[in-house]
Amino acid sequence: MALNSAGTPTGPVRLDGALGEGGGQVLRTALALSLATGRPFDIVNIRAKRAKPGLLRQHLTAVNAAAAVSSAEVEGAEPGSQTLRFRPGAVRPGEYAFQVGTAGSACLVAQTILLPLALAGGASSVVIEGGTHNPAAPPFDHLAEAWLPHLRTMGFRIDATLERAGFYPAGGGRLRLGIAPAAAFRPLVIEDRGAILVREARAVMALIPRSVGDRELDVVVRSSSLLRADCSVVTVDSPGPGNVLLLTIRCEGGTEVFTGFGEHRRRAESVAAEAVDEMREWHASGVPVGRHLADQLLLPMALAAGGSFRTLAPTMHTTTNCDVIAAFLGDVVTIERGTERGVDAEVCGGVRTSRVVVRGAATPAA
């Protein structure tokens, strides 16, 4: 691997899409890094570990969006393709609109191009239509309430608005991003969660009986520290039916959002139990950053001024993201593994924690 004088890899990047968790994240992270660094890449075995390997509509939308904002040269951007050649040009701020065309995640497409546009030196407005609340992807609420506030702390200037919710399988949601040129960057340091300021549970419903949301909230009240006064059923407009349970914990050190998605023939009680279990594990650990947020903070920290945070044991998504970042930027992420500590057995038998340190590409502001 060729390195420049700063120890950062140079030249085209070659990736195996079967790396780590072997899903679409390898491709999306590579696209974002290629745009931000100007380095081309080639990838084979795209989504090799998924039941339907290759590019699906949401992945093609991410590729096409990345190409559109940079006039990239692309080979292999076809449905089902398992190889891609991507040669970016300079990222151009501007007004853009993209449609997934299915219920594929608009939020994941947004995360592919958002940081490169913020680093491009001008203002941008982006509208993306597709799924805004999808299983196996961060819902819009996690992006807006948990992720973006930390980016603003670093110096990114990004706003997000949900104009219409879109659930699987109908999709049809729409989100809007307002992106201003990034300010001087500051390291992001999240070592403690601080005091809990707000606990909130929302059962978000579209074309679903209210009783489903009430049953989800009954489970939340019975099995967590939230009170009935902390809970609400929220009805939203959407082209198709859908339901997501959002458990939001706002702390002095940041916000976490835990989710459970309603699905056909899945009991409301099961949806709620999944979200509550994840929230209770995080609460028992004492760390400020949950598993999913940890994964999503790595890339903006690596492209900005770095920093550190405490989190739970890394997921396969997190370690895969580290590997892709290393291919473009070198070994800028260090995960210091903690040891298992005993906690209340009723809550969780044991929690492994980690501390993540990121050496960013930008110079911290004075």
C-alpha positions as CSV (number, residue, x, y, z in Angstrom):
1,M,0.0,0.0,0.0
2,A,1.4,3.4,-1.0
3,L,1.4,6.1,1.6
4,N,1.9,9.9,1.5
5,S,4.1,11.9,3.8
6,A,1.3,12.0,6.4
7,G,1.0,8.2,6.4
8,T,-2.3,8.1,4.6
9,P,-2.8,5.6,1.8
10,T,-2.8,6.9,-1.8
11,G,-4.0,5.6,-5.1
12,P,-7.0,3.5,-6.1
13,V,-8.6,1.4,-3.3
14,R,-9.6,-2.2,-4.0
15,L,-12.3,-3.7,-1.8
16,D,-13.9,-7.0,-1.3
17,G,-17.6,-6.6,-0.6
18,A,-17.6,-9.8,1.4
19,L,-15.5,-8.0,4.0
20,G,-16.8,-8.3,7.6
21,E,-20.6,-8.1,7.6
22,G,-20.7,-8.3,3.9
23,G,-23.6,-6.0,3.2
24,G,-24.3,-2.7,1.6
25,Q,-22.4,-0.7,4.2
26,V,-19.1,-1.6,2.6
27,L,-20.2,0.1,-0.6
28,R,-21.9,3.1,1.1
29,T,-18.9,3.9,3.3
30,A,-16.5,3.5,0.3
31,L,-18.6,5.9,-1.8
32,A,-18.6,8.5,0.9
33,L,-14.9,8.2,1.5
34,S,-14.2,8.2,-2.3
35,L,-16.1,11.5,-2.6
36,A,-14.5,13.1,0.4
37,T,-10.9,12.1,-0.4
38,G,-11.0,12.0,-4.2
39,R,-9.6,8.4,-4.3
40,P,-11.2,6.0,-6.8
41,F,-12.1,2.5,-5.8
42,D,-13.0,-0.9,-7.3
43,I,-15.2,-3.3,-5.4
44,V,-16.1,-7.0,-6.0
45,N,-18.5,-9.3,-4.3
46,I,-20.9,-6.5,-3.5
47,R,-23.3,-7.7,-0.7
48,A,-21.9,-11.2,-1.0
49,K,-23.3,-12.3,2.4
50,R,-26.9,-11.3,1.7
51,A,-29.7,-13.6,0.5
52,K,-29.8,-11.5,-2.7
53,P,-26.3,-10.4,-3.5
54,G,-25.5,-7.5,-5.7
55,L,-26.9,-4.0,-6.1
56,L,-30.6,-3.4,-5.2
57,R,-32.5,-0.2,-5.8
58,Q,-31.4,1.6,-2.7
59,H,-27.7,0.8,-3.4
60,L,-28.0,1.9,-7.0
61,T,-29.6,5.1,-5.8
62,A,-26.6,5.7,-3.5
63,V,-24.2,5.0,-6.3
64,N,-26.1,7.3,-8.7
65,A,-26.3,10.0,-6.1
66,A,-22.6,9.8,-5.4
67,A,-21.9,10.0,-9.2
68,A,-24.3,12.9,-9.6
69,V,-22.7,15.1,-7.0
70,S,-19.2,14.5,-8.4
71,S,-19.6,13.8,-12.1
72,A,-18.0,10.4,-11.4
73,E,-17.1,7.8,-14.0
74,V,-18.9,4.6,-13.0
75,E,-18.9,1.1,-14.4
76,G,-21.2,-1.7,-13.1
77,A,-24.1,0.4,-11.8
78,E,-26.7,-2.1,-12.8
79,P,-29.3,-4.1,-10.8
80,G,-27.8,-7.2,-9.4
81,S,-24.2,-6.2,-10.2
82,Q,-21.6,-7.5,-7.8
83,T,-18.7,-5.4,-9.1
84,L,-18.3,-1.6,-9.4
85,R,-15.6,0.8,-10.6
86,F,-16.0,4.3,-9.3
87,R,-13.8,7.3,-10.3
88,P,-15.0,10.5,-8.6
89,G,-14.6,14.0,-9.8
90,A,-14.7,17.1,-7.6
91,V,-17.9,17.2,-5.4
92,R,-20.2,20.1,-6.4
93,P,-22.5,21.8,-3.9
94,G,-26.0,22.4,-5.3
95,E,-29.6,21.4,-5.3
96,Y,-30.3,17.7,-5.8
97,A,-33.2,15.3,-5.7
98,F,-33.0,11.5,-5.7
99,Q,-35.7,8.8,-5.7
100,V,-35.1,5.3,-4.4
101,G,-38.2,4.1,-6.2
102,T,-38.9,1.5,-3.5
103,A,-39.1,1.4,0.3
104,G,-35.3,1.2,0.4
105,S,-33.8,3.5,3.0
106,A,-33.6,7.2,2.0
107,C,-31.6,7.7,5.3
108,L,-28.8,5.4,4.1
109,V,-28.6,7.2,0.8
110,A,-28.5,10.5,2.7
111,Q,-25.6,9.3,4.8
112,T,-23.7,8.4,1.6
113,I,-23.5,11.9,0.2
114,L,-24.1,14.2,3.2
115,L,-20.6,14.4,4.5
116,P,-18.8,14.9,1.2
117,L,-21.3,17.7,0.3
118,A,-20.7,19.3,3.7
119,L,-16.9,19.3,3.0
120,A,-17.3,20.7,-0.6
121,G,-17.2,24.4,0.4
122,G,-20.7,25.5,-0.6
123,A,-24.4,25.2,0.4
124,S,-26.5,22.3,-0.8
125,S,-30.1,21.2,-0.6
126,V,-31.0,17.6,-1.1
127,V,-34.4,15.9,-1.3
128,I,-34.5,12.1,-1.1
129,E,-37.7,10.0,-1.6
130,G,-38.0,6.4,-0.4
131,G,-38.2,4.6,3.0
132,T,-37.7,6.8,6.0
133,H,-38.5,4.2,8.6
134,N,-37.0,0.8,7.6
135,P,-36.0,-2.3,9.5
136,A,-32.2,-2.8,9.4
137,A,-31.6,0.9,8.8
138,P,-31.5,4.0,11.0
139,P,-34.9,5.6,11.0
140,F,-35.1,9.4,10.2
141,D,-35.6,10.1,14.0
142,H,-32.3,8.5,14.9
143,L,-30.5,10.5,12.1
144,A,-32.1,13.8,13.2
145,E,-32.1,13.4,17.0
146,A,-29.1,11.2,17.8
147,W,-26.6,11.5,15.0
148,L,-26.8,15.0,13.6
149,P,-26.4,16.9,16.9
150,H,-23.0,15.2,17.4
151,L,-22.0,16.2,13.9
152,R,-23.0,19.8,14.6
153,T,-20.8,19.7,17.7
154,M,-17.9,18.7,15.5
155,G,-18.5,21.6,13.2
156,F,-20.7,20.2,10.4
157,R,-23.7,22.5,9.6
158,I,-26.5,20.2,8.5
159,D,-30.3,20.2,9.1
160,A,-32.7,17.5,8.3
161,T,-36.5,17.7,7.8
162,L,-39.0,14.8,7.5
163,E,-41.6,15.9,4.9
164,R,-43.4,12.6,4.7
165,A,-42.9,9.3,6.4
166,G,-42.4,6.2,4.3
167,F,-42.6,2.6,5.7
168,Y,-41.8,-0.7,4.2
169,P,-43.1,-2.0,1.8
170,A,-44.9,1.0,0.3
171,G,-42.1,3.6,0.8
172,G,-43.0,7.0,-0.6
173,G,-41.4,9.0,2.3
174,R,-39.5,12.2,1.7
175,L,-36.7,13.9,3.7
176,R,-34.9,17.1,3.0
177,L,-31.3,18.0,3.9
178,G,-30.0,21.6,4.2
179,I,-26.1,21.6,4.1
180,A,-23.9,24.6,4.7
181,P,-20.1,24.6,4.4
182,A,-18.5,23.0,7.4
183,A,-17.1,25.2,10.1
184,A,-13.7,24.8,11.8
185,F,-13.7,21.3,13.2
186,R,-13.5,20.3,16.8
187,P,-12.8,16.8,18.2
188,L,-15.9,15.0,19.5
189,V,-15.3,13.6,23.0
190,I,-18.2,11.6,24.6
191,E,-16.8,9.9,27.7
192,D,-19.9,10.2,29.9
193,R,-23.6,10.3,29.3
194,G,-24.3,12.8,32.2
195,A,-27.7,13.2,33.7
196,I,-30.8,11.9,31.9
197,L,-32.9,14.9,31.0
198,V,-35.9,13.4,29.1
199,R,-37.3,9.9,28.6
200,E,-39.9,9.5,25.8
201,A,-41.7,6.7,24.0
202,R,-43.6,7.3,20.8
203,A,-45.6,4.7,18.9
204,V,-45.7,6.2,15.4
205,M,-48.6,4.9,13.3
206,A,-49.7,5.2,9.7
207,L,-52.9,3.5,8.7
208,I,-52.7,1.2,11.6
209,P,-55.2,0.9,14.5
210,R,-54.3,3.0,17.5
211,S,-54.7,-0.1,19.7
212,V,-51.5,-1.5,18.3
213,G,-49.5,1.5,19.6
214,D,-51.3,1.4,22.9
215,R,-50.2,-2.3,23.3
216,E,-46.6,-1.4,22.5
217,L,-46.6,1.4,25.1
218,D,-48.2,-0.9,27.7
219,V,-45.1,-3.1,27.4
220,V,-42.8,-0.1,27.7
221,V,-44.4,1.1,30.9
222,R,-44.4,-2.4,32.4
223,S,-40.8,-3.2,31.6
224,S,-38.9,0.0,31.8
225,S,-38.6,3.2,33.9
226,L,-40.8,5.2,31.6
227,L,-44.1,6.3,32.9
228,R,-47.4,6.5,31.0
229,A,-47.0,10.3,31.0
230,D,-43.8,9.8,29.0
231,C,-45.6,7.9,26.2
232,S,-47.7,8.9,23.2
233,V,-49.3,7.5,20.1
234,V,-48.4,9.7,17.1
235,T,-50.3,9.4,13.8
236,V,-48.5,10.4,10.6
237,D,-49.4,10.6,6.9
238,S,-47.8,8.0,4.7
239,P,-48.5,6.3,1.4
240,G,-48.8,2.9,3.1
241,P,-49.3,1.4,6.5
242,G,-46.5,1.3,9.0
243,N,-45.5,1.4,12.6
244,V,-42.3,2.2,14.5
245,L,-41.8,2.4,18.3
246,L,-39.2,5.1,19.2
247,L,-37.7,5.1,22.7
248,T,-35.7,8.4,23.1
249,I,-33.4,9.1,26.0
250,R,-31.9,12.6,26.0
251,C,-28.9,13.0,28.3
252,E,-26.4,15.8,28.9
253,G,-23.9,14.0,26.7
254,G,-26.3,13.3,23.8
255,T,-29.4,11.5,22.7
256,E,-30.0,7.9,22.0
257,V,-33.0,6.5,20.0
258,F,-34.0,2.8,20.3
259,T,-36.4,1.4,17.8
260,G,-38.8,-1.5,17.2
261,F,-40.5,-1.9,13.8
262,G,-44.0,-3.3,13.3
263,E,-44.2,-6.0,10.7
264,H,-47.0,-8.1,9.2
265,R,-48.0,-10.9,11.6
266,R,-45.6,-9.6,14.3
267,R,-47.2,-9.0,17.7
268,A,-47.1,-5.4,19.1
269,E,-45.7,-6.9,22.3
270,S,-42.7,-8.4,20.4
271,V,-42.0,-5.1,18.7
272,A,-41.9,-3.2,22.0
273,A,-39.9,-5.9,23.8
274,E,-37.1,-5.7,21.2
275,A,-36.7,-1.9,21.6
276,V,-36.9,-2.1,25.4
277,D,-34.3,-4.8,25.6
278,E,-31.9,-2.7,23.6
279,M,-32.5,0.4,25.7
280,R,-32.1,-1.6,29.0
281,E,-28.8,-3.0,27.8
282,W,-27.5,0.5,27.0
283,H,-28.7,1.9,30.3
284,A,-27.1,-1.0,32.3
285,S,-23.7,-0.4,30.6
286,G,-23.3,3.2,31.7
287,V,-21.8,4.2,28.4
288,P,-23.0,7.3,26.5
289,V,-23.0,5.9,22.9
290,G,-25.2,2.9,21.8
291,R,-24.1,0.3,19.3
292,H,-25.7,1.8,16.2
293,L,-24.7,5.4,16.9
294,A,-21.1,4.2,17.5
295,D,-21.0,2.7,14.0
296,Q,-22.4,5.9,12.5
297,L,-20.0,8.3,14.3
298,L,-16.8,6.8,12.9
299,L,-16.9,8.3,9.4
300,P,-17.7,11.9,10.3
301,M,-15.1,11.8,13.1
302,A,-12.4,10.3,10.8
303,L,-13.1,13.1,8.2
304,A,-13.2,15.8,10.8
305,A,-11.0,16.3,13.9
306,G,-11.4,12.9,15.5
307,G,-12.0,12.4,19.2
308,S,-13.2,9.5,21.4
309,F,-16.3,8.0,22.9
310,R,-17.3,5.1,25.2
311,T,-19.7,2.5,23.8
312,L,-20.7,-1.1,24.0
313,A,-18.8,-3.9,22.4
314,P,-18.5,-3.2,18.7
315,T,-20.9,-4.8,16.3
316,M,-19.8,-6.4,13.0
317,H,-21.1,-3.3,11.3
318,T,-18.7,-1.2,13.4
319,T,-15.6,-3.3,12.8
320,T,-16.4,-3.5,9.0
321,N,-16.7,0.3,8.9
322,C,-13.3,0.5,10.6
323,D,-11.8,-1.7,7.9
324,V,-13.2,0.3,5.0
325,I,-12.1,3.6,6.7
326,A,-8.6,2.1,7.1
327,A,-8.5,1.2,3.4
328,F,-8.9,4.9,2.5
329,L,-7.4,6.8,5.5
330,G,-5.1,4.3,7.2
331,D,-5.4,3.1,10.8
332,V,-7.2,6.1,12.2
333,V,-9.6,4.2,14.4
334,T,-8.6,2.4,17.6
335,I,-11.0,0.3,19.6
336,E,-9.9,-0.3,23.2
337,R,-11.8,-3.3,24.4
338,G,-13.1,-3.2,28.0
339,T,-13.8,-6.2,30.2
340,E,-17.1,-7.7,31.2
341,R,-18.6,-6.2,34.3
342,G,-21.4,-7.6,36.4
343,V,-24.7,-5.8,36.4
344,D,-28.1,-6.5,37.8
345,A,-29.0,-10.0,36.4
346,E,-32.6,-8.9,35.9
347,V,-31.5,-6.3,33.5
348,C,-28.5,-7.9,31.8
349,G,-26.1,-10.7,32.7
350,G,-23.0,-8.8,31.7
351,V,-22.0,-6.0,29.5
352,R,-18.8,-5.6,27.5
353,T,-17.8,-2.0,26.8
354,S,-15.3,-0.3,24.6
355,R,-13.6,3.0,24.1
356,V,-13.2,4.2,20.5
357,V,-10.5,6.7,19.6
358,V,-10.5,8.3,16.1
359,R,-7.6,10.3,14.7
360,G,-9.3,12.7,12.3
361,A,-8.1,14.0,9.0
362,A,-8.8,17.7,9.8
363,T,-6.8,19.9,12.1
364,P,-8.8,20.8,15.3
365,A,-9.9,24.3,15.7
366,A,-7.9,26.5,18.1
